[in-house]
Amino acid sequence: MLQKEYWDSVSPTKNFTTPFQTDEFAEHVTKDAHIADIGCGYGRTMAGLYGMGYRSLVGFDISSGMIERGRAQFPFLDLRVMEEGRIDLADGSADAVILFAVLTCIPGDANQERLISEIRRVLKPGGILYVNDFLLNSDARNIERYEKYLDRYGTYGVFELPEGAVLRHHAEEYLRELLRDFTQLRYEHLTFTTMNGNRSNGFYYIGRK
Ligand SMILES: C[S@@+](CC[C@H](N)C(=O)[O-])C[C@H]1O[C@@H](n2cnc3c(N)ncnc32)[C@H](O)[C@@H]1O
């Protein structure tokens, strides 16, 4: 199943849960900032930001199902369908970009690099990148699936869900390399509850262009 089809198929039902560090975000991003949420899903993070008083918000997602759900649930948000890897914003126009639980949906290094460089393009110099995502786990259930899919995907940490999605848990050294062109302001470990109710290692990162 294509990734977009998978996310469309679960768009009416899945609820996303990775936590948003509102105080840390507000330390670096003022209320008048232009903020883009890439892979915004149905807009739950943007709705939270709206509630905090942020008003210049735009969300992009490859899944039209997610965007339709978000428009119905949060009609006050600006939510747009995007082509994979292309953000329809001018160079240097965003003060901050949010990327929450999106890298996990992009199994290959090259596509992740492409998205991060597209985010750099749309960020202003000094702009803020706020990422959260999944890290490798060391429990038997996860190790078994990382090993099972290693040959097929060529990266330890990539696996398929029975329902069709291909997901990735990341090595920290890899993330450091992926985000090498940003100045790290914050990096913290977290424990996430996944969209399927399991526990996973995770992180949040705040960086500056
Ligand atoms: C786990 S959900 C997280 C949604 C949202 N960021 C949140 O935290 O509530 C991942 C979202 O990323 C979208 N997505 C997957 N691959 C993408 C890509 N290459 N570019 C943009 N969005 C993508 C999916 O359609 C899905 O809505």
The ligand as a MOL file (V3000), in Angstrom:
LIG
                    3D

  0  0  0     0  0            999 V3000
M  V30 BEGIN CTAB
M  V30 COUNTS 27 29 0 0 0
M  V30 BEGIN ATOM
M  V30 1 C 1.6700 10.1610 12.6220 0
M  V30 2 S 0.8580 11.3840 11.6890 0 CHG=1
M  V30 3 C 1.1990 12.8710 12.6120 0
M  V30 4 C 0.3000 14.0160 12.2460 0
M  V30 5 C 0.5750 15.3180 12.9780 0
M  V30 6 N 1.8850 15.8370 12.7130 0
M  V30 7 C 0.3690 15.1770 14.4650 0
M  V30 8 O 1.3590 15.0180 15.1830 0
M  V30 9 O -0.7960 15.1910 14.8940 0 CHG=-1
M  V30 10 C 1.8720 11.5700 10.2690 0
M  V30 11 C 1.2660 12.4580 9.1860 0
M  V30 12 O 2.2980 12.7140 8.2140 0
M  V30 13 C 1.7270 12.6490 6.9290 0
M  V30 14 N 2.8280 12.3320 6.0040 0
M  V30 15 C 3.3790 11.1150 5.7490 0
M  V30 16 N 4.3960 11.2450 4.8930 0
M  V30 17 C 4.5010 12.5610 4.5980 0
M  V30 18 C 5.3560 13.3260 3.7660 0
M  V30 19 N 6.3070 12.7550 3.0450 0
M  V30 20 N 5.1830 14.6750 3.7160 0
M  V30 21 C 4.2010 15.2510 4.4390 0
M  V30 22 N 3.3340 14.5880 5.2360 0
M  V30 23 C 3.4940 13.2620 5.3180 0
M  V30 24 C 0.6450 11.5850 7.0360 0
M  V30 25 O -0.3370 11.7350 6.0340 0
M  V30 26 C 0.1070 11.8260 8.4430 0
M  V30 27 O -0.9690 12.7170 8.4490 0
M  V30 END ATOM
M  V30 BEGIN BOND
M  V30 1 1 1 2
M  V30 2 1 2 3
M  V30 3 1 2 10
M  V30 4 1 3 4
M  V30 5 1 4 5
M  V30 6 1 5 6
M  V30 7 1 5 7
M  V30 8 2 7 8
M  V30 9 1 7 9
M  V30 10 1 10 11
M  V30 11 1 11 12
M  V30 12 1 11 26
M  V30 13 1 12 13
M  V30 14 1 13 14
M  V30 15 1 13 24
M  V30 16 1 14 15
M  V30 17 1 14 23
M  V30 18 2 15 16
M  V30 19 1 16 17
M  V30 20 1 17 18
M  V30 21 2 17 23
M  V30 22 1 18 19
M  V30 23 2 18 20
M  V30 24 1 20 21
M  V30 25 2 21 22
M  V30 26 1 22 23
M  V30 27 1 24 25
M  V30 28 1 24 26
M  V30 29 1 26 27
M  V30 END BOND
M  V30 END CTAB
M  END
